[in-house]
Amino acid sequence: MKSLMSLAFACVLLTSGPTLAESILPTGCYPDLDAKMAQHERQFYFLNALPFGLSLDVHPADEAAVVMIDQFLAQGASDDFEAVTGQHVYELLRSYGEHGDLGFFGGVAVVGTAFRYLALKREGAPEVELAAARQKVVRAAEAWHVFYAVTGGEGLVARGIMRLGPEDPADPALPNPTVEIVPLADENGDPLPQPKDNGTWRDELSAGALPTNTWIWEDSCSKDQLTGQVLGLVSLYEAMKDDPDIDQALVTRLAEDARKVGQMLMTQHEISEMEGPFGSGEYDLIIMDADGRPTFHHGLNPASIEKIYMDPEGSFNRFNLLLALGVIKGLHHVSGDSELEAFLYDEMLVKRDYLDKINGQESKAADYIYMGGNTNFDNPDMVSVAMFLSLYLETDPSYRTELLQYFEAGWWQRPEESHTARLCKQPLWHAFYLALTEQGSDPTLIEELRQLLEAFDLGPYWNPQRINCDDDEIAARQCLAIDGQTILHLANQDDKGRWMATEALDPSIRPPSNFDARSNPFRVNGGGGLRLNPGGDLLTAYWLGRYFQQRETGEAAISPHALEHMPLGGWPDGGDPEDGGTTPIDEPGGGCGCGTESPDSAAGLLFVGWLLWLLRRRTQLASFSEGAKS
């Protein structure tokens, strides 16, 4: 501990001023890390984000293409790929990938783009560097609007988007994957496909709001994709809001997008009349699609688990509750919409008792965010994003207290949980924690964040197969890792029969991934194939560290654009600040606020049985492989 504090003090002397030394990862203090991440940014922006500014996988055509890409990235003196290699990069690729998961994959990565600009501004970077960073933010914001316009608007959202042609008409054709475009309905007006699936590609429906023949989109936006979308929306808003060098019409447009999405989520629907959900009664917090149906994984309502809806006065799904709070808070933050404000601070937190349910009512709570060796790492990753949205944007001390309690003991370091975030060696989760905790900036965690980021093989971030454990070692349940030093002890197999170690692997020996924070860090073997991973979550972890300040115990990090809002429970007697209504209502309102008709008790019992079955059949909760739709 003392040596780490000495390093922090030395950084004060090495940097140009004390302001720089106060960030979690002060610029100049870690030159090896700074150089490594600068090199990876070159890959990310010149290759992975080249088509339209968002994070995509890159699939080279062959090994010869790999050599040329390595050649370009190794030299660094020229920004002209064709001048270095003799070919345009698009001519060397088989395809780009993960268009259909851009809501989450792109949303987490765009945080790095946004906070990079904010950090460089605060650090006093030269104008030429700021202008380049600003252009990346604006380009990402233009692409982000497509999620909401391509569907026809009105709050409907795409899970993924694909640009059909290059931004520069002189460039070769974009190496897009082949997808089938399906109309919303057949000749009889019945929605397609039947039944609803987890993502179908559609023609754009913007009615002239977007350039013609430029975009297509994948529908069935799931709750993870929406959560990532809102994170991206908030981050772009933070970077652009009140910036005199950025057209504020872009901010206004994103705010309107956020308002409409919020209105969509606040709309109640009779479950018994919808395709997919089971139950009866009216519920909101349902992601709707352009074909008039709920999306496949549509449910943010805590009174549901997947497609089963129960009595809102009975059991509840804490995972959905946390996601819903983060999503609605993010949409309110960007839009400033008074209806969203009332929905969150009166309806959700008080009338529906969500505030107490964050940490309480354990006998009613279904909490499958962690499941030990059977943990689906999508779940704590989504919760990390939701907690960032809820905490960074919130000013109310009483609400923050409940959020922080779950953040610390429910997500970061859950007691007796072998796969809790603190033990997973995920840089993004370390960065989120250091950015938001009020326990003070722990030098040990800062050093771990640095070491974790430096341990990834980002030069470039290819996807080689890593086999730490051969068959004989698996039989013995003990392996010598590929570094020739680390001893791995095997714990159990996941739902697909892949072996996991008792401790998370260091990134230097861990199988690579196109999204590390959603990948299982305990898995001992994996990787393979010609793929250039974007590493967007790693860049985000780095730039959050560059932007957020080190703090003393009790100090909070809250957005400079955080909105003051009504007290919990709303203004007394329907008043507002101008009428002197400044005292919160003490008593929660009656009713669940979920609708006028509740499911019968049989549905509630069926839900409990369904949950127990899911817990027994862990594959239902932990069966997603990296890069798979969820």
N, C-alpha and C positions, 0 to 999 in steps of 0.2 A: 504494500500500500504506500509506504513512504517513498519508494523509488518512483512510483507512478505520479505522486504529488510533485516530486522533484522534476519529472519530465514536464508536467503541466507548467511549473514555474519557469523552466527553461524555455518553453514555447513562448511565454510572454516576452522574453528577451529576444527571441529570434524573429518574431513577427513585427510588423510595422507599427503596431499599436495595441493597446489592451483590448480594444473591441474585438479584434480578430481572435485573440487568444481565448475569449469567453465562449466561443462556440464549442459544441461537443467534439467536433473534429476540426480544430483550428487550421486554417490554411497555412502551410509552411512548416507545421509541426511534424507532419508525416509525409515527407517528400516522396518516399517509395509508393505510398498509397495514392497520393495525388497524381503521380505519373501513371500508375496502373489504371486509375479510373479515367484519366484523360485519354489514354490509349483505347480503353474500351468505348468511350464516347465516340471516338472516331469510327469504330466498327458500327456502333448503334445507329448513328445519324447518317452515315454514308451508305449503309447496307440495309439494316433491319427496318429503319424508319423512312427509307428513301421513297417509297411509293406515295405516301400522303402524310407523313409526319408521325405515325403511330407505330407501336411495337409489333413487329411481325417476325416469324421464323423465316430463315433463308435456307432454301434447299438447292445446293449447287448441282449442276447437271452431272458432273463426274469429278474424278480426282484431279484432272488437269485444271478444272475451274477452281478447285481448292487451292492449288498452287498459285494461281493468279490472284486470288483474293488475299492469300497470305502475303504475296509480293506487295500488293498495294498497302496493306495495313502495316507492313514492316517498315516501309520507308518514311512516310509521314511528312515528306517535304512538299508533296503536291496533293491538292484536293481533287485533281482531275483523274478519275479512275481510268478513263480511256487512254489518257496520255501515258499512264504508267504501264498498262497491260495491253494496249492495242485493241481492246474490245469494250463495249458498254457492258456494265455489270448485268443488265437484264439478259444479255446474250449468253451469259455463263450460268444462268439459273434454270433449274427444272420448274420451280414454283416458289411463291411465297406461301406461308402457312399461318394458321390460327386466326384467319379473318373472323371466324364464327365465335371466337372467345375474346374478341377485342374489348367487350364491355369490361371484363375484369382484368385480363392481361394488359390491355392498353391503358385501363384506368389507373392501375398501380404504377405503370411505367411513366405515365404523363405527369405524375407527382414529381418525378425527378426532373423533368423538363421545366415545370413551373417553379420548383424551389431552387433549381440551379440559377434561374434568372433572379429570384429574390435574394439569394445568397451573394451573387456577384454584385448586385446593386449595393447591398449593405457593405460589402468589402471594398467598394470603390474601384471596381475593375475598369480598365480603359473603355472608352466609348465604343471602339470597334468591337471589343469582346461583348459588351452589353448589347450592341445592335444585333449581333449574330444570335445571342441567346434570346433576345426579344422576338426575333423573326421565327425562331423555333416554337415559342409559345403561341404566337399568332397563328402559325400554320396548324398547330395542334388544335387550337380553338376552332378554326374553320372546319377541320375534320370532325371535331366533337359535335358540332351542330348537326352534322349529317345523321347522327343516331336518332335525332328527334324529328328531322324534316323528311327523311326518306320514307317514313312510315305513313305519311299523310298528316303528321302533326297531331294536335289535340291530346298530347300526353302519351301517345303510343310510342314505344321505344324498340329499337332494333337490338338484338343480342350481338350482332356483328355486321360489318359493312365491308364492301369490296369496291375499289375503284376499277372501272373497266379499261381506261386508257391512261397513258402517262400524262403527267401535268404539262410536260413539254412535248408538243406534237412532233418535234424532231427526234425524240427518243424512240428506241425500238418498242414494240408492244410489251405491255406488262406481262410477266410470266405468272398469270393467275392459275389457280387450280381449276379443273373442270367441275362445274356444278350444274345441277338441273334447276331451271326456273319453273316454279309451280304457281299457277294463278290462285287467288284467294278463294275462289269458289268455282264449282262446275257450272254447266249450262242450266242447271235447275236452281242455282243459287245456294247450293249446299257447300259448306266450307271444305276446303282441301288442305292437307290430306286427311283421310279418315282412317283411323282416329287421329287426333292431334299428336304430333311428335315433338321431339326436343330441338327442332330447328329445321326450317325449310327456306330455301332461297327464293326471294321474290323480286319482281321488278320494282323500281322506285315508284312511289305514289305521291311525290311532293307537289304535283300540279303546278310545276313551273318554279317552285321555290329553290330547286337545285338545277344545275345545268342538265339538259337532256342527254340521255345515253352516256351518263358518267358514273352512276352508282347503282349497285344492287345491294340487297340487304338480306340477312337471315333473321327470321322471326323467332318466336318462342323465347323471348328474353327471360332468363331464369333469375332467381333472387340473388345468386352470386354475381351474375353479370350486371344486374341493376345496382347492386351495392358498389361494385367497382366503377360503374358509370358515374354514380353520384360523387365518389371520391375524386374522379377526374374532373368533374364539373366544378367541385369546390376548389380544387387546386388551381385550375385555370382562372377561376374568379379571383382567388387570392393574389395571383401573379399580375392580373390585369386591372383590377379595381383601382380607380383613381390614378392610374399611371398616365402622366401627361403625354407620353410618347406612344400610347396605344389608343386606337380609336375606341371610345367608350360605347359605341354602338354594338361592338362585339359583346361587351359585358351585358348590355341591355338585352340582347338577343338570347344569351345563355340564361339570364334571369327569367325570361319569358318561357324558355324551354323548361326550366326547373318548376315554374308555377304550374304549367300544364301537366307535367308528370305528377306533381303533388295532387292536383285535382283528380287525375285518373285514379290514384291510390286511395283517395278519400271517398270515392264513389262506392256505394253499397250494391251488392248483387245477391239475388236469391240463388243460393247454392243448388237447390234441387232442380233448377231450370238450366243449369250449365253443364256442358260436357266436361267430364273429368272428376270434379270434386264430389265427395260423398257427404251427405247430411242434408239439413234443411235449415232455413233461416237466412237472414240477410247479413252479409259480412263485407267488410272493406279490406284494405291492404292486400288486394289481389291484383297481380300484374295482368292486364288485358292486352289482347293482340288485335291486329288490324282485321282479322277474319271474324271478329266478334266473339271469340272464345278466350278463356283464360290461357295463358301460356302453360307449357307442360309442367315446369317447376315454378308455379305462380305464387305460392303462398308465403306472404310475410306476416300474416295474422297469427298472433300467439295462440289463438284458439284452434290451430290446425297443426298437423304434422303431415307433410307432403299434401295429399289430396283428401285427408280425413279431417272433417270439421266437427267440433264438439261444443258442448255447453260452455259459453264464455265464463260462467261463474264457477266452473269446475277446474280440471287440470289445464295447464298451459305449457307451451313450448318456449323455454327460455331462449333458445337459439333464435327463433323467429322474433322474439321480443327485442333482443339486442339489435338485430339487423334493422327492424322496423324503426326503432328509435334513432339509429344513426342515419338511415335513409331520409326520414322525415326532417330531422334536424338539418341535414345537408341541403335539402331542397328549400327549406325555410330560409336558411342562411343566404343562399344565392338569390332567391326570389324576393325575400322580405314580405311575403304574402301573409295578410292578416288571418285568412282562413286556415292556412297551415299552422300559424302560430297558435290559434285557438285549439286546433286539432291536437297538437303536441302537448301544450301546457295545461289545457283544461280536460279535453276528452281522454287522451291516452294516459297521461301521467296520473290524473286524479280520478276521473269518473270510472276508468277501466282499471285503476289501481296498479298501473304498470310500474310506478315508482317503487312501491313496496315489493313488487315481484322481481325486481332486478336482483335482489339478494335474499328475499324472504319467501315465505309460503312454500317451503321445501317439500312438504307432503304433496303438493299439487304440481310440482315442477317436473317436466321432462327435460333433462339436461344431458344431451349426448354430444356436447362440444368436444369433450375428451372421453375416450374409452380405453385408456391404457394402451396395450399393444395393438388394439383394434381401432385406434384413432384414425378417422378420415381427416387428413391434414387440410383439406379444403375448409373444414369447419373452424378451427382456431384461426386460420388465416382470414376468413371472412369476418370473424369477430374482431380481429385486430383492426381491420379497416373500419368497422362500425364504431369501435371504441374511439378511434382517432376522430371520426366525424362528430361523435357526441361530446367528447371532452375538449377538443381544440376549439370548438365553436361555442361552447357553453359558458355563461357567466354566473348562473344561479348557484350560490354556494351549497344549498341544501340538495339540489339535484346532483351537483358535482361530487358531493360526498358519497352518494350511493354509487355513482358511476366509478369513482376511484376505488371504492371497496371491491367491486367486482373486477376491475382492471388489475388490481394487485393480487387478490387472493382467488379470483375465479378464472382469470385468464393467464396472467404472467407466471405466478408461482402457486398453483393450486396444490394444497396439501395432499400428500400421498398419491400424487399423480405422476407416473413415470414419464409421461410424454408432454408435460406442461411446457409452455412456451419458453420459460427460462432455461430449460434443458435441451432445447432443440437446435441450438447453434445456427439459427436463421438470422442473418444480418438485418433483414427488414424488421423482424420482431424486436430485436435489440434496439434498433433506431426508433421505432414507435414508442417503446417503453421509455427510453432516455428522453424522448421529446415530451412525453406527457406526464411522467411520474412527478409526484410532489414529495418524494422521499429524498430529493437531492440527487446531484449528479455523481454517481458512484464511479470513481476512476477505474475500478476493476472492470466494470461493464463497458466503459469507453475503450479500454484496452482490448477487451474481447471483441468488440465491434470492429476495431481496426484489424486485429488478427484474422478474424473471419473473412473480411473483405479481401485482405491480401492473400488468403489461402486459395481463393478460386483461380483456376487457370483461365484467364481472360485474354490470352494473347495469341490468337483470337479465341473466342468461346465456342469451340467445336464440341461435338457430342460423342467422343470416343467411348467405346465399351470399357467399363471398368469391372473387372472380376476380382474381388477381394478374397472370395472364398470358393475353392474348387470343391468337387464332390467329396473328396476324402475329408477335407476340413469341415464341410457341412456335416458329414457323418459324425465327426468328433465334436461338433458344436463349438469349435474354436478355430480361428483363422489368423494367419499372418497377412496383414493388409499389403497393398501394392507398394507402400513406402518402405517395406522391409523392416519396419520397426513396431508398428502398432498391432497389438493383439486384440482381436475382436471376439467377443463372446456372443454366441447366438442365443436369441431369446425365443422367437416364434416365427411362424410364417404368416404373411398377410392373406387376404381372401383369394389372391391369385397364386398362392404357393411360393411367394418370394420371401426369402429369409431376411430377418431383421436382427440387428445387434441389440445388446442390452443398453447401449448408450448411443446417442447421435454421433454420426461420423463427422470428422473434421472435413471441411470442404476440399482439402487437398487430396483426399482419397475417396470422397463421396461420388457416386455416379452423377454425371451432369444432368441438367434439366433445362427446359425452356421456360420454366417459372419455378425458381428454387423454393420460394416461400410456400408454395402449394404442394411441394413434393415431400415424400417421406424421407427425412434425414437419417432414419435408422436402417434403411435398406442397404444391404451390403453389395449387391451386384446390380448392374443396369447400364443404360446408355447404349450407344451404337447407332450407326447410320450417318449419312452425309447431311448434317444440319448445323447451321450457325445459330446458336442460341442467342436471343436478344439480351438476356441479363438485365432487363428493365428494372426488376425489383432490387437488384444490387446497386444500380445507379441511384435509385430512389433512396435506399438506405444511406448511401454516401452523402447525397445532397441534403437530406434531412439532418444529418450530422453536421454538415457545413452551415446550415441555416439556424438550427435551434441552439439556444444558449445553454451553457451550464448554469445550474441554479442551486440555491441553498434549499434545505429542507423547508417545506411549507410554501415555496414559491411555485406558481402555476404558469404554464405556457398557454396563453389564450390568443386567438386570432386578433390582430388589430382591427379587423372588420366585424368582430363579433357583435351581434345585435342585442340591444336591450329588449326585453320582452315582458309580456304580462306576467304577473305572479302565478305560481302554480295554483291551479283551480280557477283562473280567470279573474277578471275585475269584478268586485262585488256589485251585485244587482245589475250586471251587464254594463257597468261603467267603463271608462277608459281614463288614461292619465289626465286628460284635459278636464274631466269632470271630477277629479280628485280621487278616483278609484285606485288607491295605491296599496290596499291591504289585501293579501291573499284570502280566499275563502278557506276556512279551516276544515269544514266537513266535505268529504267527497260527495259528488252528486250521485243520485240513484241511477240504477240501470247500468248495463254493461256498455252501452254506446255502440254495440255491434249490430243492432237492428231490432226490429219489433218482434221477431219470432225466433225463439231459441230452439236448437235441436232437442229432441226428447232425450230422456235419460238413457234409452237404449243406445243412442249414438255415442253418448259419453262412455258407456261401458265398452262399446265396440272399440273406441279409441284406445282405452287402456289395454285391451287385449291385443290390439294392433301394435301398440308400442312394445309390449312384452315380446311379441313375436319378432319385431324388428331387432330388439336387443339380442334375442337368441340367434337370429339370422343376421349376424353382423355385416354380411355382404350387402344388405340393403342400405346400410349407413356408411360403409367404408369400402366401396367397390370401385371407386373411380381411379383410373390410372392417370398419370401426369398428362396433361394436354387434352384429356377427355372432357366432353361436355358434361356439365352438372347442373 
